[in-house]
Amino acid sequence: MWRSKVMSSVVLLCVGAACGAQETESEMTTSGSEPNTEASSIDDRGYAVSARLVTTGWVQEHLEDPSVLLIDLRPREEYDAGHIPGAAHLPAKETFQADDARGVPGMLPVSAHVADALGSIGATPETTLVFYDDAQSLWSARAIWALSVYKHADARLMDGAWKLWKVEGRATSDTAPTNNPSEYAFRDPPDTSIVATWSDVVASIENPETVVCDARSAAEYEGESVRAARSGHVPGSILVEWSQAVSETGEFLPADELRSLYDSAGVTGDHVTFTLCQSGVRAAHTWFVLTDLLGYDDVRMYDGSWVEYGNREDSPIAN
């Protein structure tokens, strides 16, 4: 094998919702401090492509823009307790994961399922969709990947997510917007070039032109944390835990730091790269980092991830 296994240090980052009770008013509340209106410029971080990443300041400026639909992916009870003014709600897992025809859980749902969910909150193919969550953009990245497969024209995620919005003291609301449902339908065939299969991953083991980037924890990779019938990792795969790509406030690291992180592990972008995790959420986060922020040419997310790979008796496994 041309590449060596590189074990990245694990950075444990909080992915819980912002703590503290929130005042309740009929329309809007603030968390006490003045909003930080000088959010760090994404353009200064050196990303290859930054169009699908927006700051909290950008969101603040577009709260009244009818062409922009802000979508909160947190649990419903958290959304009801307080959200960004005007944000609609979608349940992340129910919208962007489902059992496939073989019974594998956590897979990308059929296009009609995703389209119906978007239509229920009034989205159209022309709408700019902006996602945020309370998990350092994990579910937002899953949404971006799903809508890249189904070719929605303009889908973005909010850097720093809900945690940063709260830290900056920006306004929140406990009132859900009234959005008229639409008849949403995807117009083009899915882009399967960014989707990897079990066969692709197995074939990559002996292919020096490919690399598998594992976004899970070190305990999962080493087989100490068992979350399937079999534990361990794809032989020759490289561990770079997803959480190392973001700061303590949930913002993505600058491009030079990201490049150093992945290059030092052996994920350099000059090979076809497959990302995986347990169920295709952390892997989607890594897919977004490698595709957009670092500009790697050919990155494919293995949607089945370990929930499929680790439950197959014929999967080659190292631990």
N, C-alpha and C positions, 0 to 999 in steps of 0.2 A: 504494500500500500504506500502511495506517495506521501500520504499525510499521517501525522501522528495525532494521537488523541490528546487534546489539551483540556485540562480541567480548569475552568474559570472559577475564581472565588465567588462565593455566593453572597449577594447583597440582599439583605432582607429589608423590604420596603413595605410600609403600611399601605394597604389597599382598601381600608375600610372607609365608610362614609364619614363626612365631617361630623365632629362631636359637638354636643351642646344643644340645649333646647332652643327653639326658634320662636320668636314672637309671631303671633298670628294676627293678621289684619285682612280686610276683605280683598285688598289688591296686592300690596307690595310691602316688604320690609327690607331693612338693611341690617347688617350684622354689627353696626356700631362705628366702624372706622370709615374714613373716606376711601372710595375706590382708588386703586392705583391705575391711573390712566396712561402710564408710560410703560406698558408691557414690553418686554424685551423683543427686539425685532428678529423675526425668524430669518429674514434676509441676511442678517449678520452672522448666521451660524454655518454658512458654507455648504448647505445641502445641495445635492444634485438637482432635486425637484422639490419645491416647497408649496406647490399650488394646493395640495390637499391637506395642508396643516395651517390652521389659523390660530391667532392668539385670542386670549380673553378680551383684549381691547378691541379686536376686530369684531368679535361677537357683540360686544357692547354697542358698537357703532351701527350694527345691522339689525338690532332688535325690532325695528319698525319697518324693515325692508320686506315687502310682500313677496319678493322673489327668493327669499331665504327661509327655510324651515328648519328650526332648531329642534333636535330630537334627543330627549333624555332617556338613557338606557338603564337607569338604576331601577331597583325594585319599586313597585307601585307605591308602597307605603312611604318610602323615602321621597319619592316624587311628590306625593300628596302633602307631605310635611313641609316642603319648600323646594322650589326649582328656579331655574333662570326664567325671568318673565317671558311669556310667550312660547315657551318650549312645550312641544307635544311629547307624549309618552309612548314608548314601545317597549314591551318586555324583551330584553335582549336574547335570552336563550330561546324563547318560544318563537321569535321572529327569524333568527339566523341559524338555528340548529334544529335537526329533526332526525328520527330514525330513517335510514334509507330502506330500499326494497329488500335488502338482505338482513335487516334488523340491526345494522351497525348504528349505534346512537351518536348524536352530535354532528351529523353530516349536514352539508348545505341543503336546505329544503329546495323543492322544485320552485321554478321561477314564479309560478302562479301564487304560491304561498307568500313569498316575499312581496310580490306586487300587491296582493290583497291587503297586506299589513300597511304598506306605504299609502295605498289608496284610502285606508280607513282614517288616516290623519290628514288627508287632503293633498298629498304630494302628487306631482305630475312629472313626466319625464324632463320637463324644463326646469324644475325646482332645484335650487342649490340646497342640498341636504347637509346639515352640520350636526355631527353626533358628539355627545359627551357621556361619560359614565363616572363611577366612583372608584375605578380600579386602574388608574394610571393608563387609561385609554386602551385597555385590553379588549373590551367589547366593542369599542368604537373602531378599532383596527379590524376586528372580525366583520363589522358592518361594511367597512371600506373594501375589504377583500371580496365579500359577497357581492357588493354592488359593482365591483370591477369585473367579476365573472359575468354578471348579468348586464353590464354595460350601461348603467345609469350615467348620464353625461357628467354630472358635477356632484360628487360626494366628498365631504371633508370631515376632519375631526378637530376638536378644540384642544390645543396643547395645554397640558396641566390639568385638564378635566375639571370635575366639580370641586376637588380639593383646592386647586389654585383659585378658582372663582371665589370660594369662601375666604381663603387666606387674604385675598386682595380686598375683601369687604364690599364686594359688589352686591347689587340689589337682588333680592329673591322674591318669589311670589308663591302663594298657596292656592292660586286660582288657575285652573286648567283653561287653556284657550278653547274657543269654539271654532273648530275647523270643519268645513263642509267636506264630506267624503268625496273622493274622485274615482273615476274608472281608470286606474293605473294599469298599464301593461308595458312590459319590456318590448322594445322594437326589433332588437337584433338577436341572433343566436348567441348562446353563451360563449365566453372566451375561455376555453378549456386549456389554453397554453399556460395558465397560472395555477393549474390544479395538478397535483401529483397523485398517483395511485400507489397501492401496495406493490404492484409489479415494478413500477418505476423505482421505488426505493430499494427493493431487493436487487434489481439489476445494477443499481448504482454501487453496490458493495464491491464489485470487481471492475468497476469502470473508473479509470483515473481522470476522466473528464467531468466527473460529478462529485459533489460533496453534500453530505447530509448535516445540517445544522440543527442540533437538538436544543430547544428553548426551555426545557424543563429544569427542575432543581437537580443539584448534584446527587441527592439521595435517590431520586427517581432514576437518574442516568446510571448510577452504580448498582441499582437493583435492591437497595436497602428499603426504599419506599415502594410497596407493592400495590399497584392500582389496576392490575389486570391478571389474567391467569398466569402469565409469565412476566418476570421483571428483568430489567437491564436496558440495553440500548442496541441500536443497529450497529453491527460491526463496522469499525472505521469512522463512525459518526463523531462529530465535534460538538462538545457542549459549550454553549454560550447562553447562560440563563437570560431570559427576556428582560428581567428587571434591571439588569446592568446598563440598559440603554437609556434609562430615564434618571432624572435627578430626584432628590427627596421631595420636591414639590410636584413631581409627576411630569415635568417638562422633558422633552427629548434632549439628549446631550448634543453639543455641537458636532459637526461632521468630523472634525479632526479627532475628537475623542472616540466617536463611534468607530471610525476607521481603524484607530489603534486597537480598540477592543477586539474587533473581528479579525483584523489582519494578524494580530499576535496569536490568535487561536488557530489560524489557518483557513479562515473563511474570507477569501480575498477577492471574490467577484470575477475571477478569470475562469471559472468553471460553472456549469449548471448547478444551481443550489436548490436543494430541497429542505424546507423547514418542517419541523414536526414538534409536537408536545404531547399532551394527553388526549385532548379532544379538539384540536384545531383552533384554539383561542389564543394562547400564548404564541403559537406558531404564526398566527396571522399578524401579531404585533411585530415579530421578527421579520416576517415577509414585508411589512410596511417599511421598516427601518432600512432593510437591504435594498428594496426596490426604489422607494422614493428618496429617502434621505441620503443614501450612499450611491444610488444610481446603478446598481448591479444590473447587468443586461438580462439575465435569465434566472429568475427566482420563482419557484413553484411551491405552493403550500400543500403538504400532504394532509388532506382533510380527514382521513381516517385516523391518522396519528396513532398513539400507543393504544387507544381503546380498540382499534382494529388490529394493529400489528402485534400487540402483546397477547391478544386472545386467539391468535392463529397458531396452530401447532407446527405449521410449516415455515414460520418466520425465523430466519437466522438471527440469533440473539447472542450478545456478549454481555457479561456482567462481572 
